[in-house]
Amino acid sequence: MKEVKKAQRGSIPAFENLIQAHKVVMYQVARTILKRDADCSDAIQEAILKSFEKITTLREPAYFKTWLLRILINECNRIHRQHKQLIEIGNATLPSTTESGYELVELEQLLASIPDEERHLLQLYYINDISIKDLAEIYRKPENTIKTWLRRARELARHILGEQEGYTWKNGSSD
């Protein structure tokens, strides 16, 4: 919180330290919305620039991370909207090869079949480990609303997975 106050008073090194401390989570959040690294870089760069220009408007220094991520998400959504207007020629994403390669590919396929809003929320919460409290700040909604959205997104994922696997879920278990 000291660094935020220093940055608000005009300290460039303090602002740089804040960005360094949050750069990994910024990339993770950008990657949940945007597919290309170049787009992620553009969104992060714009978010850093806007946050630097507007840091004096931040009312509560304790919420710097949430405020920064909200700016980033807005930039990602702007870039995403621009790309929706373009015609896609092909799918350039390749499955990642890790120890759990099949599980990762299946997870990516499941997430790709879920609408954008639900997918982003699930990725932010489960993959990027953004807390419900922070998500509530990012989305500017009550925590209970975020919990409801997460529950509905999980139910949708379960339903889609059930259709793919050929069974249905009832009360948390399969038939």
CORHUMO-V309063 format. One record per pair of residues at least 24 apart in sequence whose C-alpha atoms are under 7 Angstrom apart, sorted by sequence separation. I is the first residue (numbers start at 1). J is the second residue. D is the distance in whole Angstrom. If there is no record, write none. Layout:
BEGIN
i->(I,I)
j->(J,J)
d->(D,D)
END
This chain:
BEGIN
i->(47,47,44,47,122,43,46,121,122,43,43,118,34,26,30,33,114,30,34,8,8,110,5,4,1,1,66,70,69,66,67,66,33,32,32,29,29,28)
j->(71,72,72,75,150,72,75,150,153,75,76,153,76,69,73,76,157,76,80,55,56,161,61,61,61,62,134,138,138,137,138,138,120,120,123,124,128,128)
d->(6,5,6,7,7,6,7,7,7,5,6,5,7,7,7,6,7,6,7,6,5,7,7,6,6,6,6,5,7,6,7,6,6,6,6,6,7,6)
END
